[in-house]
Amino acid sequence: MDYLLFLGTFFLISVSPGINMILALSFGLSVGWKKSIFLILGQNVAIAILSLICGLGLGFLMIKFPNVFYVFKICGGIYILFLSFKIYRDSGKINLQKVRSNITKKELFSQGFLISFTNPKAWIFIGSLLPKFLGSSHTLSVSLGILIAIIVVVEFCCLNLYALGGAFMKKFVSGRANLINKISAFTIGFLGLIIIFE
Protein backbone atom coordinates (compact mmCIF):
# COMPACT_ATOMS: atom_id res chain seq x y z
CA MET A 1 0.00 0.00 0.00
CA ASP A 2 1.30 3.43 -0.88
CA TYR A 3 0.44 5.82 1.93
CA LEU A 4 2.46 8.63 0.33
CA LEU A 5 0.37 8.43 -2.84
CA PHE A 6 -2.79 8.59 -0.74
CA LEU A 7 -1.38 11.54 1.26
CA GLY A 8 -0.50 13.46 -1.91
CA THR A 9 -3.84 12.72 -3.57
CA PHE A 10 -5.87 13.63 -0.53
CA PHE A 11 -3.84 16.79 0.12
CA LEU A 12 -4.41 18.11 -3.41
CA ILE A 13 -8.16 17.56 -3.13
CA SER A 14 -8.38 18.83 0.45
CA VAL A 15 -6.48 22.08 -0.11
CA SER A 16 -8.75 23.00 -3.03
CA PRO A 17 -11.50 25.50 -2.22
CA GLY A 18 -14.67 23.61 -1.42
CA ILE A 19 -17.53 23.78 1.04
CA ASN A 20 -15.42 22.96 4.11
CA MET A 21 -12.55 25.27 3.22
CA ILE A 22 -14.77 28.23 2.34
CA LEU A 23 -16.63 27.75 5.61
CA ALA A 24 -13.34 27.78 7.57
CA LEU A 25 -12.27 30.94 5.73
CA SER A 26 -15.60 32.61 6.41
CA PHE A 27 -15.55 31.80 10.12
CA GLY A 28 -11.88 32.78 10.39
CA LEU A 29 -12.92 36.14 8.96
CA SER A 30 -15.95 36.61 11.19
CA VAL A 31 -14.95 35.08 14.55
CA GLY A 32 -11.18 34.76 14.26
CA TRP A 33 -8.85 31.77 14.09
CA LYS A 34 -8.99 30.75 17.76
CA LYS A 35 -12.77 30.38 17.79
CA SER A 36 -12.73 28.74 14.37
CA ILE A 37 -10.81 25.83 15.89
CA PHE A 38 -14.10 24.49 17.32
CA LEU A 39 -15.69 24.65 13.87
CA ILE A 40 -12.64 22.84 12.47
CA LEU A 41 -12.85 20.18 15.18
CA GLY A 42 -16.50 19.57 14.28
CA GLN A 43 -15.55 19.29 10.62
CA ASN A 44 -12.76 16.84 11.45
CA VAL A 45 -14.94 14.62 13.62
CA ALA A 46 -17.49 14.47 10.78
CA ILE A 47 -14.79 13.62 8.23
CA ALA A 48 -13.38 10.90 10.51
CA ILE A 49 -16.83 9.32 10.99
CA LEU A 50 -17.62 9.67 7.30
CA SER A 51 -14.28 8.04 6.43
CA LEU A 52 -14.92 5.18 8.83
CA ILE A 53 -18.37 4.60 7.35
CA CYS A 54 -16.96 4.63 3.82
CA GLY A 55 -14.03 2.42 4.83
CA LEU A 56 -16.38 -0.18 6.25
CA GLY A 57 -18.33 -0.16 3.01
CA LEU A 58 -21.40 1.55 4.40
CA GLY A 59 -20.79 4.59 2.23
CA PHE A 60 -21.92 2.39 -0.65
CA LEU A 61 -25.34 2.18 0.99
CA MET A 62 -25.58 5.98 1.12
CA ILE A 63 -24.78 6.08 -2.58
CA LYS A 64 -27.08 3.13 -3.37
CA PHE A 65 -30.05 4.66 -1.48
CA PRO A 66 -29.70 8.33 -2.40
CA ASN A 67 -33.18 9.28 -1.15
CA VAL A 68 -32.16 8.86 2.48
CA PHE A 69 -29.02 10.91 1.94
CA TYR A 70 -30.98 13.46 -0.12
CA VAL A 71 -33.41 14.16 2.75
CA PHE A 72 -30.50 14.46 5.19
CA LYS A 73 -28.68 16.78 2.79
CA ILE A 74 -31.74 19.02 2.26
CA CYS A 75 -32.30 19.36 6.01
CA GLY A 76 -28.64 20.28 6.49
CA GLY A 77 -28.81 22.85 3.69
CA ILE A 78 -31.95 24.44 5.14
CA TYR A 79 -30.28 24.67 8.55
CA ILE A 80 -27.27 26.38 6.96
CA LEU A 81 -29.54 28.85 5.15
CA PHE A 82 -31.22 29.60 8.49
CA LEU A 83 -27.80 30.32 10.04
CA SER A 84 -26.95 32.57 7.11
CA PHE A 85 -30.19 34.52 7.51
CA LYS A 86 -29.56 34.87 11.24
CA ILE A 87 -26.05 36.25 10.68
CA TYR A 88 -27.27 38.65 7.98
CA ARG A 89 -30.20 39.86 10.06
CA ASP A 90 -27.97 40.58 13.04
CA SER A 91 -25.14 42.18 11.04
CA GLY A 92 -26.51 45.71 11.40
CA LYS A 93 -26.87 45.44 15.16
CA ILE A 94 -23.61 43.93 16.32
CA ASN A 95 -19.91 44.42 16.20
CA LEU A 96 -17.15 41.84 15.94
CA GLN A 97 -16.54 41.75 19.69
CA LYS A 98 -20.16 40.77 20.22
CA VAL A 99 -19.96 38.10 17.50
CA ARG A 100 -16.97 36.57 19.23
CA SER A 101 -18.79 36.31 22.53
CA ASN A 102 -22.22 35.31 21.17
CA ILE A 103 -21.40 32.14 19.26
CA THR A 104 -20.66 29.23 21.54
CA LYS A 105 -18.03 26.56 21.07
CA LYS A 106 -20.79 23.96 20.90
CA GLU A 107 -22.58 25.87 18.11
CA LEU A 108 -19.35 26.17 16.14
CA PHE A 109 -18.60 22.47 16.59
CA SER A 110 -22.11 21.40 15.55
CA GLN A 111 -22.13 23.71 12.51
CA GLY A 112 -18.78 22.33 11.36
CA PHE A 113 -19.94 18.77 11.92
CA LEU A 114 -23.24 19.22 10.10
CA ILE A 115 -21.77 20.92 7.06
CA SER A 116 -18.98 18.37 6.66
CA PHE A 117 -21.20 15.36 7.23
CA THR A 118 -23.80 16.53 4.70
CA ASN A 119 -21.22 17.43 2.04
CA PRO A 120 -22.03 15.10 -0.87
CA LYS A 121 -18.62 15.59 -2.50
CA ALA A 122 -16.92 14.30 0.64
CA TRP A 123 -19.05 11.15 0.60
CA ILE A 124 -18.43 10.50 -3.08
CA PHE A 125 -14.71 11.31 -2.99
CA ILE A 126 -13.86 9.44 0.18
CA GLY A 127 -16.26 6.60 -0.67
CA SER A 128 -14.57 6.05 -4.01
CA LEU A 129 -10.94 6.76 -3.03
CA LEU A 130 -10.62 5.03 0.32
CA PRO A 131 -11.44 1.44 -0.74
CA LYS A 132 -8.76 1.60 -3.46
CA PHE A 133 -6.09 2.17 -0.83
CA LEU A 134 -7.25 -0.49 1.61
CA GLY A 135 -4.68 -3.12 0.71
CA SER A 136 -3.89 -6.54 2.03
CA SER A 137 -0.40 -5.66 3.32
CA HIS A 138 -1.86 -4.95 6.76
CA THR A 139 -5.04 -5.99 8.35
CA LEU A 140 -8.05 -3.98 7.26
CA SER A 141 -8.35 -2.23 10.62
CA VAL A 142 -4.71 -1.10 10.61
CA SER A 143 -4.88 0.16 7.01
CA LEU A 144 -8.18 1.92 7.64
CA GLY A 145 -6.84 3.49 10.84
CA ILE A 146 -3.75 4.84 9.08
CA LEU A 147 -5.77 6.22 6.16
CA ILE A 148 -8.29 7.91 8.46
CA ALA A 149 -5.42 9.41 10.47
CA ILE A 150 -3.94 10.81 7.24
CA ILE A 151 -7.33 12.23 6.23
CA VAL A 152 -7.89 13.90 9.60
CA VAL A 153 -4.39 15.39 9.82
CA VAL A 154 -4.44 16.72 6.24
CA GLU A 155 -7.96 18.10 6.64
CA PHE A 156 -7.07 19.73 9.98
CA CYS A 157 -4.01 21.44 8.47
CA CYS A 158 -5.88 22.67 5.38
CA LEU A 159 -8.85 23.93 7.38
CA ASN A 160 -6.52 25.81 9.71
CA LEU A 161 -4.73 27.33 6.73
CA TYR A 162 -8.03 28.70 5.40
CA ALA A 163 -9.20 29.90 8.85
CA LEU A 164 -5.87 31.66 9.39
CA GLY A 165 -6.26 33.25 5.95
CA GLY A 166 -9.69 34.54 7.00
CA ALA A 167 -8.33 35.84 10.30
CA PHE A 168 -5.48 37.55 8.42
CA MET A 169 -7.96 39.18 6.00
CA LYS A 170 -9.96 40.37 9.00
CA LYS A 171 -7.10 42.66 10.03
CA PHE A 172 -7.51 44.58 6.78
CA VAL A 173 -11.25 45.07 7.24
CA SER A 174 -11.26 45.41 11.03
CA GLY A 175 -13.42 48.53 11.18
CA ARG A 176 -16.15 47.03 9.04
CA ALA A 177 -17.96 44.50 11.23
CA ASN A 178 -21.16 44.99 9.27
CA LEU A 179 -19.42 44.14 6.00
CA ILE A 180 -17.67 41.09 7.47
CA ASN A 181 -20.92 39.72 8.84
CA LYS A 182 -22.72 40.26 5.54
CA ILE A 183 -19.92 38.59 3.58
CA SER A 184 -19.99 35.68 6.02
CA ALA A 185 -23.78 35.44 5.79
CA PHE A 186 -23.74 35.39 1.98
CA THR A 187 -20.88 32.88 1.90
CA ILE A 188 -22.61 30.54 4.34
CA GLY A 189 -25.92 30.99 2.50
CA PHE A 190 -24.21 30.17 -0.79
CA LEU A 191 -22.80 27.00 0.79
CA GLY A 192 -26.30 26.07 1.98
CA LEU A 193 -27.62 26.47 -1.57
CA ILE A 194 -24.77 24.39 -2.95
CA ILE A 195 -25.56 21.60 -0.50
CA ILE A 196 -29.27 21.69 -1.35
CA PHE A 197 -28.91 21.83 -5.14
CA GLU A 198 -25.81 19.68 -5.61
Secondary structure, 3 states (H helix, E strand, C coil): CCHHHHHHHHHHHHHCCCHHHHHHHHHHHHHCHHHHHHHHHHHHHHHHHHHHHHHCCCHHHHHHCHHHHHHHHHHHHHHHHHHHHHHHHHCCCCCHHHHHHHCCHHHHHHHHHHHHHCCHHHHHHHHHHHHHHCCCCCCHHHHHHHHHHHHHHHHHHHHHHHHHHHHHHHHHCCCCHHHHHHHHHHHHHHHHHHHHHC
